[in-house]
């Protein structure tokens, strides 16, 4: 069954036109009446969109998840900020993105979340990456030595990728969009998506955040020069 898109609206947070363009069948629910009541489809088949224009968005999010713990919720922000995005994730949202994002972006957000992933913007992504890197760097040497090295460990993450896939993964981990990666590598966005899909599959991750966390703990191999022939 296809995903049903719902938007929790209020006088200060009407249904965004971009969301309607992205999902013509989106249904607007009155936040003042239906804060915790979702329609008949199970929560796993619904994607609920909230707007930060409604100052009660955090309360609405909590109430939805209290009633439907499996509900998938995305917060739309007119001016995305890392602190707000982090709060939304802490409250249980699966995604945080710009309220005026183009329909293609909103569709990509939905697709990632439908496949079990999370969606965060580049600024928040970099903040999370920075926190992860600090945590990894501050681990005692003894604790690092206790990490087992297995075929699936992050130590080998880079070795499973082709040169092109590694380049895409590196650029995405830096917070670049598909369009920016395509411009940087002089390839099409379709090719970027294909490489990124292969990276996700090889590393067993579902979204960019998981990719970053996986690669943050990995030791990227240093290119070695070909050995010179013995005289």
N, C-alpha and C positions, 0 to 999 in steps of 0.2 A: 504494500500500500504506500502511496506517495505521502510525503510529509505535508502536514497541514500547518500553515503559517498563521500565527495569531499575533495581534498587536494590542497591547494594553493602552488604551487611549484615555484622555481626559481633556477638559477644556484647555489646559495649558500644554497638552502634549497630543496634538492631533496626529492621525496616521500620515507618516511622511510620504511624499509623492514618489521618492526614489524607491521606497520599499514596495509601493504599489506597482511600479514599473518592473521591479525584479520579480515580484510574485503577484501576478494579477488576481489570484484567488485568495490573497491574504484577508483574514477576517479581523475586524476591529472589535475589541471587547471594551465595554465601559469599565474603567478602573474603579470608579466610585461604587459600582454595583457588583462587579464580578472579579474582585481582587484575587479570590482563591478558587473560583469555579472555572474549570476548563471544560470544553465540550466533550462529547462522547468518545472520540478516539483516545486510546491510551497515551500517557505522557510521552512514551518513547516514539510516538508517531507525530508529535507536535513540536514545533519550534516557536517559542514565545519571545517576542521582541518587546523590550521596554525602552523608554526614552528618559534621559536624564533631565529633560525639560520638566518632568514631574518630580518635584523635590521628594516625593514619597517613594521613589523607585526602589530604594533599598528595602523598605518595609514591604512593598509589594512583592519583591523578589523572595524575601524570606517567607512570606505567607504562601506564595505559590509552591515553594519547595517543601513547606510543612505539610501541605495538602497533597502534593504530588512530588515525592522525593526524586523521582526519575525524570522530572521535567527538564527540558533543555531550554535555557534562557540566554538571550543575548541582550546586552545593554548598548543602546545607540547613544552616542555623545556628540553634541554639536561642537564641542571643543575638547577632543580627547586629551586626557592628562594621565600620566603614569600612576599617580596616587589614586585617582578615581578608578582606573582600570584594575589596579591591584585590589582595591576594596571590593569591586564587583566580583572578581575571581574568588576572593575570600568569602564572599556572601554566597557563592555557589553558582555564579554565572559561568556558562561555557564559552562565552565570547564577549569581546568588547571592541567596538569599531566606530568609525565616523558615521554620524547620522546622515551626512550628505554624500556618502560614498556612492560611486556609480553602481548601477544595477549589477554589472558583472562582478564587482567586488562583493556585494551583498550575497550574490549567488555562490561565490567561492567560499564565503564565510559559512553559509548554510551547508555546503557540501562537506567541508572539513568537519563540522560539528556532527552532521549526520553519520559520519564514519567514525565517530567516537573521539575526535580530537578537540583541541581548544584553539581559539583564535584570539590573538592579542596584536596590538599595533607594534610598529618597529621600535618606538621609544620604550614601551613597557618591556618588549622582548629584550632590548639591550640592557635594561635595568635588571631583569631576571638573570641574564647571562652574566652581568657583572657580579651580582650577588653569588651566583654559583661558582664563578672563578675564584672569588675571594675565599669562599668556604673550602674549595678544593685546595687552594694554596696554603690555607692555614691548618690543614690536617697535619697531625704529628707524623713524622717519618715512619714511626712504628705502625701507625694505622694504615698508611699507604702500602707498607710492605705486606700487610695482611690481606690485601685485595687479591683474590685468586685470579690468575691469568688463564682464561678459557677461550675456546674458539669463538664464543659469542661475546666476549668482554669488549669494553669500549676501546681497549688497547688495539684491537684489530679492526676497529670500525673503518678507519681510512683504507685499510688494505683491501677491503671488499669492493671499493669503488673504482670505477675507471677514472682516468685523468679528467675527463669532461664532467663526470658526475661529482668528483671531488671539488672541482672549480665552482660548480653550481651550489653545492652544499656549503662551501666556504662563503660564498657571496650571500646566500640566504641567511646563514648564521650571523652575518654582519648586519642583518636587518633590512636588506634590500628587497624590494618588491620584484615580482616576476618581470615586469617591464624594465626595471633598472638592470636586472641581471642580463636580460636579452640585449639591451643596449651596450652593456659592458663587454659582453662576449661576442657581439655581432652575430647573434642568432635570433630566431623568432621566439615569441612568447610560447608558442606551441611546443617548440623544442625544449625550452626551459621546463615546461610542465612535464614533458616526457622524462627528462633527466631527473627531475625532482621526484616523480612517481617511482622511478627505479631506485632512487636513494632511499625513499621511505620503505619500499619493499625489502631492500637488502638489509637495512638496519633495524627493521621491525618497529618503526615509529609511525605515528598517525598524523602528526602535525609539525609545524615549524618549531614550536616550543620544545616538543620532545626531541626533535632533531638537534636543537642547540644544546640541550642538557646532555644528550648522548655524546656529542662531539666535544663538549667542554671538558669532559673527563678523559678524552682520548688524546693520545700522543701522536700528533701528526708527523708522519715520517719525513725526514729531511732528505731532499733529493741528493743522490750521490753521483759523483762524476764517474764516467766509465774508466775502468782501470787501464792504465797505459801499458802497452806491451813491454815485456821485459827486454832489455837490450841484448 
